[in-house]
Amino acid sequence: MRLRRPTGLASFALVWAGQLVSLLGSGLTGFALGIWIYQETGSVTRFMLIFLTNTLPGILLAPIAGTLIDRWDRRWAMILSDSGSALSTLALAALFFSGRLELWHIYVCTAFASLCHAFQWPAYSAAITLIVPKKHLGRAGGMTELSEAVAQLAAPVLGGVLLGVIGIKGILLIDFATFCCALVTLLIVRMPRPEATAEDKAARGSLLREAAYGWRYIRERPGLLGLLLFSIFLRFRVGIVNVLATPLVLAFTTPAVLGTVLSIGGSGMVVGSLFMMAWGGPRRQMNAILGFYALSGLALFAAGLRPSVVLFAGAAFVYFFCVPVSSSCEQALWQRKVDPAVQGRVFAIRRLVGWSALPLAYLAAGPLADRVFEPALRQGGALAGSLAADVLGVGPGRGIALLFVLTGLFSLLLVLVGLLFPRLRRLEEELPDIVVRKESPASKGVAA
């Protein structure tokens, strides 16, 4: 019996739904494991190690993973990646049920899952280019941002409830089931393979040579290189905000109010993703990237001006609203301007370079706040009699507030630099869109 598998937007919608469920399951496991580690050890350092093992291995493996993805069928790369992550979760569940779990088991399993994710993300991003029409890439980006936003909002709430009802063992089994759901959707759909192009043939060689080709591809296109450098500062800013938002709010209100404020901010990300899905982005996406980045910078500037719950909550909503809009437009630009045959390699380098700013921001944020800005705006501090003290005030949290204000101003300066850099500003005109090969109708029926 022959079946017509979903293609085009229907194919993407099915894969997206599976990945959404899988992301939610992974979020539940991450939340539950973090709680378990902290309760068992009482150590913040050991608690933070789970974040490190969950991100760093995947970032380091990205160039090699991207090269292999361009050699392989991308659907099967996603299937193997999700299968590896599922086995990692199943191994943790078995260790929990047998009573043999040790702390190092968690770190090893999360590091293995991170290595699997190094294949999944670029394969997913490159596959979207092949199955979604160019005019809908912005909407597809909005959908992927929505799945991440929903997982970030729902996982802590559901995780807190489920921990008390079924415990961490049950959560691990739910996570395994969500991976199976994602695998089923991938087995159902059909994804075309990119046509071999001159770029792909030029990149052929040893594994290391092909991995390095992703960087050479970007470097030879100044507009893409400028966009990559722009995204580095964006990720660094995200890291600063992630680390310092909580201590800033707790300096003038309670943990209960903090939860409400963070929920309002998270809802902004959901609304922004839905907005992007409905809008699809402008004809000139570079304008949206720079414009919404500037708006988010203004939100950060406003968030630090006064120790006000209402002001910070409103600023957080605007900031998180802007994130999925600018990110979706950026993603659509990369998908339009990079040859699909080499997107695995290019997107992996993009992830390696761009996301490396996050751990740097995490390392910098704490010392900057504790040793520089907070002491400077205490009573008798170095800036206690300055204009900054007159505007922001003096006391706990005001140094972090100054860091927020400066980060917002730096964002506006970066947008100005982007407008003055013609290769970035005119990226869409100078670098043509890549035309994706259309498959013949005869190739669309696939045997089940």
C-alpha distance (Angstrom), angle and dihedral (degrees) to the residues before:
residue distance angle dihedral
M1 . . .
R2 3.79 . .
L3 3.81 122.0 .
R4 3.77 130.8 -166.1
R5 3.76 106.3 -127.2
P6 3.81 119.8 -149.0
T7 3.79 114.7 -89.5
G8 3.81 137.0 -178.5
L9 3.79 117.1 5.6
A10 3.82 92.0 -7.1
S11 3.80 89.3 55.5
F12 3.80 92.2 48.7
A13 3.83 92.8 46.9
L14 3.81 90.6 53.3
V15 3.81 93.7 48.0
W16 3.80 90.5 44.6
A17 3.82 91.4 53.5
G18 3.79 91.0 51.2
Q19 3.79 92.4 48.2
L20 3.82 90.8 48.0
V21 3.80 91.1 55.5
S22 3.81 90.5 45.4
L23 3.81 92.4 49.9
L24 3.78 90.3 51.8
G25 3.79 91.2 51.0
S26 3.81 91.5 48.8
G27 3.80 89.9 48.9
L28 3.81 90.6 53.2
T29 3.81 91.0 51.1
G30 3.80 93.2 46.7
F31 3.80 91.4 50.7
A32 3.81 93.6 46.3
L33 3.82 94.9 46.2
G34 3.80 91.3 49.1
I35 3.80 91.2 52.4
W36 3.82 91.8 46.5
I37 3.81 93.8 49.9
Y38 3.79 93.8 48.5
Q39 3.80 93.2 46.0
E40 3.80 92.4 47.5
T41 3.81 97.9 44.4
G42 3.81 107.3 19.8
S43 3.82 85.9 -145.2
V44 3.79 121.5 131.8
T45 3.82 90.2 -164.4
R46 3.79 92.7 56.2
F47 3.80 89.2 44.4
M48 3.83 91.0 53.7
L49 3.82 91.9 48.2
I50 3.79 89.9 72.9
F51 3.82 89.1 62.1
L52 3.79 90.2 49.8
T53 3.81 95.3 48.7
N54 3.80 89.5 45.2
T55 3.82 94.3 56.4
L56 3.82 114.4 19.6
P57 3.86 100.5 63.1
G58 3.80 91.6 51.2
I59 3.80 92.7 48.6
L60 3.82 92.4 50.3
L61 3.82 93.6 47.4
A62 3.82 93.8 46.1
P63 3.85 99.1 99.7
I64 3.82 93.7 51.2
A65 3.82 91.7 42.4
G66 3.80 91.6 51.4
T67 3.80 91.5 51.8
L68 3.80 92.5 51.3
I69 3.81 91.0 47.1
D70 3.81 90.4 58.5
R71 3.81 88.6 51.7
W72 3.81 95.1 46.7
D73 3.77 135.7 58.9
R74 3.83 103.0 -88.5
R75 3.79 95.1 -141.4
W76 3.79 90.4 56.0
A77 3.80 90.5 45.2
M78 3.82 87.9 58.3
I79 3.80 91.5 44.7
L80 3.81 92.5 52.1
S81 3.81 91.5 44.4
D82 3.80 93.6 51.6
S83 3.82 90.3 43.8
G84 3.80 91.0 54.5
S85 3.80 91.8 49.0
A86 3.81 90.1 48.2
L87 3.81 91.6 52.2
S88 3.81 89.8 49.6
T89 3.82 90.3 54.1
L90 3.81 91.4 45.4
A91 3.82 90.5 51.8
L92 3.82 91.0 53.6
A93 3.81 90.6 48.4
A94 3.83 90.9 51.1
L95 3.82 90.9 50.2
F96 3.80 91.0 49.6
F97 3.81 93.3 48.9
S98 3.82 92.1 47.2
G99 3.81 92.6 48.5
R100 3.80 91.8 -125.2
L101 3.80 99.3 110.9
E102 3.80 116.9 133.4
L103 3.78 128.8 -178.1
W104 3.80 94.6 -107.1
H105 3.81 89.7 56.5
I106 3.81 89.4 64.1
Y107 3.80 92.9 49.4
V108 3.81 92.6 48.7
C109 3.81 93.3 47.5
T110 3.80 94.2 46.7
A111 3.82 90.3 47.4
F112 3.82 89.6 51.5
A113 3.82 90.2 49.2
S114 3.81 88.6 50.4
L115 3.82 89.9 54.0
C116 3.80 89.2 51.6
H117 3.81 90.6 49.7
A118 3.82 88.8 55.1
F119 3.82 86.1 70.3
Q120 3.80 97.4 37.8
W121 3.81 101.1 56.6
P122 3.84 100.3 50.7
A123 3.82 91.1 39.8
Y124 3.81 90.4 52.6
S125 3.82 93.1 45.7
A126 3.81 93.0 47.3
A127 3.82 92.5 45.4
I128 3.81 91.5 55.3
T129 3.81 89.2 62.0
L130 3.80 90.1 58.3
I131 3.82 99.9 45.4
V132 3.82 103.5 34.4
P133 3.84 121.5 69.1
K134 3.79 113.6 -115.4
K135 3.79 93.6 -113.5
H136 3.81 90.5 58.1
L137 3.81 98.5 47.6
G138 3.82 91.1 99.8
R139 3.80 90.9 54.0
A140 3.80 90.5 47.1
G141 3.80 88.4 52.9
G142 3.79 89.4 51.1
M143 3.80 90.0 52.6
T144 3.81 93.2 51.2
E145 3.81 90.0 48.3
L146 3.82 89.3 49.2
S147 3.81 91.9 54.1
E148 3.81 90.6 53.5
A149 3.81 92.0 45.8
V150 3.80 93.0 50.0
A151 3.81 91.2 48.3
Q152 3.82 92.0 49.5
L153 3.80 92.4 49.5
A154 3.78 100.3 39.6
A155 3.82 101.8 38.0
P156 3.85 97.6 68.9
V157 3.82 92.5 44.3
L158 3.80 95.5 46.6
G159 3.79 91.9 37.9
G160 3.80 92.1 55.8
V161 3.80 91.2 51.2
L162 3.80 96.2 42.6
L163 3.80 93.8 48.1
G164 3.80 88.8 62.5
V165 3.82 93.7 44.6
I166 3.82 108.7 37.4
G167 3.82 102.6 5.6
I168 3.77 128.2 -137.8
K169 3.82 93.0 -57.2
G170 3.80 91.0 60.6
I171 3.80 91.7 46.1
L172 3.81 90.8 53.7
L173 3.81 90.2 52.1
I174 3.82 90.2 49.8
D175 3.81 89.2 51.3
F176 3.82 90.2 51.4
A177 3.81 89.5 50.8
T178 3.81 91.4 51.6
F179 3.81 90.3 53.3
C180 3.81 88.5 52.4
C181 3.81 89.0 51.6
A182 3.82 90.6 53.1
L183 3.81 90.4 48.3
V184 3.81 91.9 52.9
T185 3.80 92.0 54.1
L186 3.81 90.9 49.5
L187 3.81 91.6 50.3
I188 3.80 90.9 51.5
V189 3.81 100.1 50.2
R190 3.78 130.2 71.1
M191 3.80 122.5 -134.9
P192 3.81 121.0 -169.3
R193 3.76 119.2 -131.3
P194 3.82 117.7 -121.4
E195 3.77 116.9 -103.0
A196 3.81 115.5 -108.8
T197 3.80 108.6 -102.1
A198 3.79 137.7 -176.1
E199 3.81 88.8 -98.6
D200 3.79 91.2 54.1
K201 3.81 92.5 48.4
A202 3.81 91.4 48.2
A203 3.78 90.1 53.6
R204 3.80 95.7 52.7
G205 3.79 117.7 116.5
S206 3.78 139.2 83.4
L207 3.79 120.4 -8.5
L208 3.81 92.3 -104.8
R209 3.81 92.6 46.2
E210 3.80 91.0 51.8
A211 3.80 91.2 46.5
A212 3.81 89.9 53.6
Y213 3.80 90.5 48.0
G214 3.82 90.6 74.1
W215 3.80 89.9 63.5
R216 3.81 92.4 44.5
Y217 3.81 90.7 51.4
I218 3.82 90.8 55.1
R219 3.80 94.9 41.4
E220 3.81 92.3 54.2
R221 3.82 90.3 56.0
P222 3.83 107.7 61.5
G223 3.80 93.0 -167.0
L224 3.80 92.6 57.3
L225 3.80 90.6 43.4
G226 3.81 89.7 53.4
L227 3.81 90.4 48.7
L228 3.81 90.1 50.6
L229 3.82 92.1 50.5
F230 3.80 89.0 47.4
S231 3.81 90.3 53.7
I232 3.83 90.8 51.5
F233 3.80 90.3 62.4
L234 3.80 89.5 44.0
R235 3.82 92.1 55.1
F236 3.80 91.2 44.7
R237 3.79 89.4 53.8
V238 3.80 90.8 48.8
G239 3.81 89.7 53.6
I240 3.81 92.4 50.9
V241 3.81 91.5 49.9
N242 3.82 93.6 45.8
V243 3.79 92.3 54.3
L244 3.82 101.3 39.0
A245 3.82 105.1 35.6
T246 3.81 93.2 80.7
P247 3.84 98.0 49.8
L248 3.82 90.6 43.8
V249 3.81 93.1 55.1
L250 3.81 93.6 41.1
A251 3.81 88.5 56.2
F252 3.82 89.6 72.5
T253 3.82 107.3 20.0
T254 3.81 145.1 27.9
P255 3.82 131.3 -81.9
A256 3.82 90.1 -110.5
V257 3.80 91.1 57.1
L258 3.80 89.7 44.0
G259 3.81 89.4 59.9
T260 3.79 90.7 52.9
V261 3.79 92.3 47.6
L262 3.82 92.3 50.2
S263 3.81 90.5 48.0
I264 3.81 90.0 53.2
G265 3.78 89.1 50.3
G266 3.81 91.6 48.5
S267 3.80 90.9 49.8
G268 3.80 87.4 57.5
M269 3.81 88.2 61.0
V270 3.80 90.9 51.7
V271 3.82 92.2 48.1
G272 3.81 90.7 46.9
S273 3.81 91.1 51.5
L274 3.82 91.9 49.2
F275 3.80 89.7 47.4
M276 3.79 90.4 52.7
M277 3.81 91.6 48.1
A278 3.81 90.9 53.5
W279 3.81 95.8 40.8
G280 3.78 101.6 38.8
G281 3.81 91.9 -155.1
P282 3.81 132.0 -83.8
R283 3.79 126.9 -68.4
R284 3.81 88.8 -105.8
Q285 3.78 103.8 47.8
M286 3.80 94.4 -178.9
N287 3.80 88.2 67.9
A288 3.81 90.3 55.4
I289 3.81 92.3 47.9
L290 3.79 93.0 52.8
G291 3.81 95.1 37.9
F292 3.80 97.4 50.9
Y293 3.79 91.2 40.8
A294 3.81 87.9 56.2
L295 3.82 91.1 47.7
S296 3.81 91.1 51.3
G297 3.81 88.6 49.8
L298 3.81 89.7 54.9
A299 3.83 88.5 50.7
L300 3.82 91.0 54.2
F301 3.81 90.1 48.0
A302 3.82 90.8 51.9
A303 3.82 93.0 45.4
G304 3.80 91.3 64.3
L305 3.81 99.5 44.6
R306 3.81 99.9 83.3
P307 3.84 136.1 12.1
S308 3.80 90.5 -115.9
V309 3.81 126.3 139.2
V310 3.80 92.3 -154.2
L311 3.81 93.3 48.9
F312 3.79 94.0 46.8
A313 3.82 93.5 45.5
G314 3.80 91.5 50.6
A315 3.80 91.8 46.6
A316 3.81 90.7 48.0
F317 3.81 91.1 52.3
V318 3.83 91.9 51.0
Y319 3.81 92.6 44.6
F320 3.80 94.3 50.9
F321 3.81 91.4 41.8
C322 3.81 88.9 59.4
V323 3.82 95.8 47.9
P324 3.85 99.5 71.8
V325 3.82 92.7 40.0
S326 3.81 95.1 53.9
S327 3.83 92.6 37.9
S328 3.81 92.8 50.7
C329 3.81 92.1 50.1
E330 3.81 90.4 47.7
Q331 3.80 91.6 49.9
A332 3.81 91.6 48.7
L333 3.81 90.4 51.6
W334 3.80 92.3 53.8
Q335 3.79 91.0 47.1
R336 3.82 92.0 50.2
K337 3.80 97.6 44.2
V338 3.82 102.9 40.8
D339 3.80 122.1 76.9
P340 3.85 107.1 -108.8
A341 3.82 90.3 -135.4
V342 3.82 91.1 65.6
Q343 3.81 101.0 29.4
G344 3.79 92.8 107.8
R345 3.80 91.4 60.4
V346 3.80 95.4 40.1
F347 3.81 95.3 45.5
A348 3.80 91.0 47.6
I349 3.83 91.2 54.6
R350 3.79 88.5 45.4
R351 3.80 89.4 54.3
L352 3.81 93.7 44.6
V353 3.81 94.1 51.0
G354 3.79 99.0 35.2
W355 3.78 99.5 43.0
S356 3.81 93.9 43.9
A357 3.82 85.4 77.7
L358 3.81 90.6 68.2
P359 3.83 98.7 67.9
L360 3.81 88.9 41.8
A361 3.80 89.5 54.4
Y362 3.82 91.0 47.9
L363 3.80 90.1 52.4
A364 3.81 93.5 46.1
A365 3.81 100.6 42.3
G366 3.80 97.8 66.1
P367 3.82 98.4 48.8
L368 3.82 92.1 41.8
A369 3.79 91.0 53.7
D370 3.82 99.1 39.1
R371 3.80 100.8 38.4
V372 3.80 105.9 27.1
F373 3.79 119.0 20.5
E374 3.82 103.0 29.1
P375 3.83 94.9 49.4
A376 3.81 90.1 45.3
L377 3.83 93.1 59.1
R378 3.79 99.0 41.8
Q379 3.77 122.2 104.3
G380 3.82 105.0 -69.6
G381 3.81 91.9 10.1
A382 3.78 124.9 143.0
L383 3.83 92.4 -94.8
A384 3.81 98.4 34.1
G385 3.81 92.3 110.0
S386 3.79 97.3 38.0
L387 3.80 133.8 103.2
A388 3.80 88.6 -100.4
A389 3.81 89.7 60.5
D390 3.82 91.3 47.9
V391 3.80 91.4 52.9
L392 3.82 102.6 35.2
G393 3.79 102.3 25.4
V394 3.78 131.4 -129.6
G395 3.79 128.0 -86.1
P396 3.83 142.2 58.1
G397 3.77 113.6 -8.2
R398 3.80 95.7 9.9
G399 3.80 92.4 104.2
I400 3.80 90.1 54.6
A401 3.81 87.7 47.0
L402 3.80 89.0 56.3
L403 3.79 89.2 51.5
F404 3.83 89.0 53.2
V405 3.81 91.0 50.0
L406 3.80 92.2 49.2
T407 3.81 91.2 46.6
G408 3.80 89.2 53.0
L409 3.80 91.9 49.2
F410 3.80 90.9 47.1
S411 3.83 88.6 53.0
L412 3.79 90.5 55.5
L413 3.80 90.4 47.6
L414 3.79 90.3 51.1
V415 3.82 90.8 52.4
L416 3.81 88.9 51.7
V417 3.81 90.2 51.7
G418 3.81 89.0 49.7
L419 3.80 90.9 52.5
L420 3.81 90.7 49.7
F421 3.83 93.5 48.5
P422 3.83 102.6 83.4
R423 3.82 96.2 -163.7
L424 3.81 90.3 58.8
R425 3.80 95.7 38.4
R426 3.82 92.4 49.7
L427 3.81 96.3 36.3
E428 3.80 93.4 122.2
E429 3.81 93.6 51.9
E430 3.81 98.3 42.1
L431 3.80 97.8 43.9
P432 3.83 113.5 53.6
D433 3.77 123.1 -138.2
I434 3.79 115.4 -100.8
V435 3.80 112.3 -116.0
V436 3.80 110.7 -133.5
R437 3.79 114.5 -142.0
K438 3.80 114.4 -108.6
E439 3.80 115.1 -133.9
S440 3.76 121.2 -130.4
P441 3.84 117.7 -108.0
A442 3.79 89.5 -114.7
S443 3.78 91.0 64.9
K444 3.78 95.0 55.1
G445 3.78 99.2 79.3
V446 3.80 111.2 81.2
A447 3.76 126.4 -174.8
A448 3.78 114.5 -114.9
